[in-house]
Amino acid sequence: MKTLRIKNLNKPYFNLRDLSRVLNINLPSAKVTASRYVKAGLLIRLKRDLYVLAERWPYLSLEEKFRFANLIQTPSYISLMTALSYYEISTQIQRDFIESIALKRTKQITVRETVFNYSKIKPSLYFGFVRKENFFIAEPEKALLDALYLMSLKRYTLDLASIDFSKFDNQKIEQISEAFPPVVKKMVMRYEYS
């Protein structure tokens, strides 16, 4: 059966070219096959030309879902409470809710029970992230400042009581905050992060 051959890809995700190669069919046929398999519930379409086997979805690690978050909307990086929780700076744990900062648009996509939430930020603030394994994530201080920035725009709520501020590099917060509008700098001073 074709699905057995798809499993032989040994990739967490694949595109139509991969499907065409493994099934030994042309690209138009791969597109039709992928569409049928999505309707049958065998494949999950993450976005145009990006698929994952439905049976693998429940077993994906958090890091693999972070990678998918980066791929579903590019460019983007994991940030906000998701990053703070990942770094164990927050006592709040978000299950199946992954927050990212993006350049293109603010949007939310649900794949099975996992919600991928993207908040648009202006290009001059799109920095302060690192590559870990196969995904991009904000540095802890930048995740906090992204949250404060979105709070200043009334587009985000952060439970400040859940944050362990002793885990931040205060000099780094002060340095990074220079790129943000004055209102964010005032928030930094008010909450005594620096």
Secondary structure, 3 states (H helix, E strand, C coil): CHHHHHHCCCCCCECHHHHHHHHCCCHHHHHHHHHHHHHCCCEEEEECCEEEEHHHHHHCCHHHHHHHHHHHCCCEEECHHHHHHHCCCECCCCCCEEEEEECCCCEEEEECCEEEEEEECCHHHCCCEEEECCEEEECHHHHHHHHHHHHHCCCCCCCHHHECHHHCCHHHHHHHHCCCCHHHHHHHHHCCCC
